[in-house]
Amino acid sequence: MRRILQLSTLCLAAGVVSACKPEETISAPVPPTAGVRFINAVPDTAGANGLDFRFVDKVENSAAFRVPFRNSPQTTSGVTASALIQYKPAEAGSRHFKIFLDDTLQSAASIALKDSTVTLESGHNYTFLLWGNARSGGTDKMRLTVIDENVADPATNVALRVINATGSAIDVRQYAGTTVPGAATWGNVGAYTISTYVNTAPAQIRYNVQPAGGGTTLFADALALIGQPIGTQTAGCTVGVDCDVTPGTTVPGSAVTLIVFPRSVAGSRAASFTTPGGSFMWDRRPKLACTVSFGC
């Protein structure tokens, strides 16, 4: 009985001391970060659930898991965009990464298609683009391209680009309205090639994609990401002032890309698409407007 009483007294004393001690705040330093996104444009291979991209030198929430071919394109209000293309923060510096097959079988899931390192610069956004064919050689062989998405500010215009992830050259026309222009905006964009940006006035813009030199369009003309212009009221906030801008071709300062994907290779584990197709992503988000509440 005495032991229990002594122990209770000690615990009470410890509680009093703890209650009298001032609260302490410990601030963990935030490491410099970059934005990273992964695009699966490989039409002839995958695990049962696609591909996994992840850094293997540090544990962080930058991984892209179960990414199928074309990154799960979804069409909303006439715009097709890939749901699994998104920037995630990753610690800056020299980083070690791998790209695995995503599968429930350990023997398959342990296969790394790529094992490499990259140096990420703080404040920059990067696109990791895996494209080409894993089961062929020559000009069609699989390769990884890392793009530093340091897009110049188009100011009052919008910047437009196309990525040709197919094995054949294409002509691409961008246009507002209903009339397809005669001349290509980007002519003879080679296989596995990234075009330069073209600046144009904000508008709802469509892309027309044909084989190089002309011919039947590869797919129906695609409406680009529209976005929400600065000043739009949405969910109780003013876009571009006190909530993030939604980039798109109607929003000055945005940069938008159309990725032209090939069809899937029949019989492979890549997600099945019987024809070429396009999907949009944004590359640059306009900055918030300067207001008194934000320190101006």
Residue pairs with C-beta under 8 A, 6 or more apart in sequence:
31 91
31 92
32 91
32 92
32 93
32 122
32 123
33 89
33 90
33 91
33 92
33 122
34 89
34 90
34 91
34 92
34 120
34 121
34 122
34 123
34 124
34 125
34 126
35 87
35 88
35 89
35 90
35 124
35 125
35 126
36 62
36 87
36 88
36 89
36 90
36 120
36 125
36 126
36 128
37 64
37 85
37 86
37 87
37 88
37 125
37 126
37 127
37 128
37 281
38 51
38 53
38 64
38 67
38 99
38 127
38 128
38 130
39 71
39 82
39 85
39 127
39 128
39 129
39 130
39 131
39 259
40 46
40 50
40 51
40 67
40 68
40 69
40 70
40 71
40 130
41 69
41 70
41 129
41 130
41 131
41 132
41 165
41 259
41 261
41 262
42 51
42 69
42 113
42 130
42 131
42 132
42 133
42 134
42 142
42 270
43 69
43 133
43 261
43 262
43 263
43 264
43 265
43 268
43 270
43 273
44 133
44 134
44 135
44 136
44 264
44 265
44 268
44 270
45 101
45 113
45 133
45 134
45 135
45 268
45 269
45 270
46 68
46 69
46 101
46 102
46 268
46 269
46 270
46 271
47 100
47 101
47 102
47 103
47 108
47 109
47 111
47 269
48 102
48 103
48 104
48 105
48 108
48 269
49 66
49 68
49 102
49 103
49 104
50 66
50 67
50 68
50 69
50 102
50 271
51 67
51 68
51 99
51 100
51 101
51 102
51 113
51 130
52 63
52 64
52 65
52 66
52 67
52 99
52 100
52 101
52 102
52 109
53 63
53 64
53 67
53 97
53 98
53 99
53 128
54 62
54 63
54 64
54 65
54 97
54 98
54 100
55 62
55 63
55 90
55 95
55 96
55 97
56 96
56 97
56 98
57 95
57 96
58 91
58 95
60 89
60 90
60 91
61 88
61 89
62 88
62 89
62 90
63 88
64 84
64 88
65 102
66 102
67 84
67 102
68 84
68 270
68 271
69 261
69 264
69 270
69 271
69 273
70 82
70 261
70 271
70 273
70 277
70 279
71 82
71 83
71 84
71 85
71 279
72 82
72 83
72 84
73 80
73 81
73 82
73 83
73 277
73 279
74 80
74 81
74 82
74 83
77 226
78 223
79 223
79 224
79 225
79 226
79 280
80 222
80 277
80 278
80 279
80 280
81 225
81 279
81 280
81 281
82 259
82 279
82 280
82 281
85 279
85 281
87 125
90 120
91 120
92 120
92 121
92 122
93 119
93 120
94 117
94 118
94 119
95 117
95 118
95 119
95 120
96 116
96 117
97 114
97 115
97 116
97 117
97 118
97 128
98 112
98 114
98 115
98 116
99 112
99 113
99 114
99 115
99 130
99 144
100 109
100 110
100 111
100 112
100 113
101 108
101 109
101 111
101 113
102 109
103 109
113 130
113 134
113 142
114 130
114 144
116 144
118 126
118 146
120 126
121 148
124 148
124 149
124 150
125 148
125 149
125 150
125 283
126 146
126 147
126 148
126 149
127 145
127 146
127 147
127 149
127 283
128 144
128 145
128 146
129 144
129 145
129 146
129 147
129 163
129 165
130 142
130 143
130 144
131 142
131 143
131 145
131 165
131 192
132 140
132 141
132 142
132 143
132 192
133 140
133 141
133 142
133 167
133 265
134 142
135 265
135 268
139 167
139 191
139 192
140 167
140 191
143 192
145 194
147 194
149 283
149 284
151 159
151 197
151 255
151 283
151 284
152 159
152 197
153 253
153 284
154 197
154 199
154 252
154 253
154 254
154 255
154 284
155 252
155 253
156 202
156 252
156 253
157 199
157 200
157 201
157 202
157 252
158 199
158 200
158 201
158 202
158 205
158 248
158 249
158 250
158 251
158 252
158 253
158 254
158 255
158 256
159 197
159 198
159 199
159 254
159 255
159 256
159 283
159 284
160 174
160 185
160 197
160 198
160 199
160 200
160 205
160 224
160 249
160 255
160 256
160 257
160 258
161 194
161 195
161 196
161 197
161 198
161 255
161 256
161 257
161 258
161 283
162 170
162 172
162 186
162 189
162 194
162 195
162 207
162 209
162 257
162 258
162 259
162 260
163 193
163 194
163 195
163 257
163 258
163 259
163 260
164 170
164 189
164 190
164 191
164 192
164 193
164 194
164 195
164 260
165 192
165 259
165 260
165 261
165 262
166 191
166 260
166 261
166 262
166 276
167 191
167 192
167 262
168 191
168 211
168 212
169 188
169 189
169 190
169 191
169 211
169 212
170 188
170 189
170 209
170 210
170 211
170 212
170 218
170 260
171 184
171 186
171 187
171 188
171 189
171 209
171 210
171 211
171 212
171 213
171 214
172 184
172 185
172 186
172 189
172 195
172 207
172 208
172 209
172 210
172 258
172 260
173 180
173 181
173 183
173 184
173 185
173 207
173 208
173 210
174 185
174 198
174 200
174 205
174 206
174 207
174 208
174 224
175 181
175 205
175 206
175 208
176 200
176 201
176 203
176 204
176 205
176 206
180 208
180 221
184 210
185 198
186 195
186 196
186 198
187 212
188 212
188 213
189 195
189 212
197 255
202 229
202 249
202 250
202 251
202 252
203 249
203 250
204 223
204 224
204 226
204 249
204 250
205 223
205 224
205 249
206 221
206 222
206 223
206 224
207 221
207 222
207 224
207 258
207 278
208 217
208 221
209 217
209 218
209 219
209 222
209 258
209 260
209 276
209 278
210 216
210 217
210 218
211 218
218 260
218 275
218 276
218 277
218 278
219 275
219 276
219 277
219 278
222 258
222 278
222 280
224 248
224 249
224 256
224 258
224 280
225 247
225 248
225 249
225 254
225 256
225 280
225 281
225 282
226 248
226 249
226 250
227 245
227 246
227 247
227 248
227 249
227 250
227 251
227 254
227 282
228 234
228 239
228 245
228 246
228 248
228 250
228 251
229 239
229 240
229 250
229 251
229 252
230 239
230 240
230 241
230 245
230 251
230 252
230 286
230 289
231 238
231 239
231 240
231 241
232 238
232 239
232 240
233 239
234 243
235 243
237 243
239 245
239 246
240 286
240 288
240 289
241 288
241 289
241 291
242 288
242 291
242 293
244 285
244 288
245 251
245 253
245 254
245 285
245 286
245 287
245 288
247 254
247 255
247 256
247 282
247 284
247 285
247 286
248 254
248 256
248 282
249 256
251 286
252 286
253 284
253 286
253 287
254 282
254 284
254 285
254 286
255 282
255 283
255 284
256 280
256 281
256 282
256 283
257 280
257 281
257 282
257 283
258 278
258 279
258 280
259 278
259 279
259 280
259 281
260 276
260 277
260 278
261 273
261 276
261 277
261 278
261 279
262 276
263 273
263 274
263 275
263 276
263 277
264 270
264 271
264 272
264 273
264 274
288 294
290 296
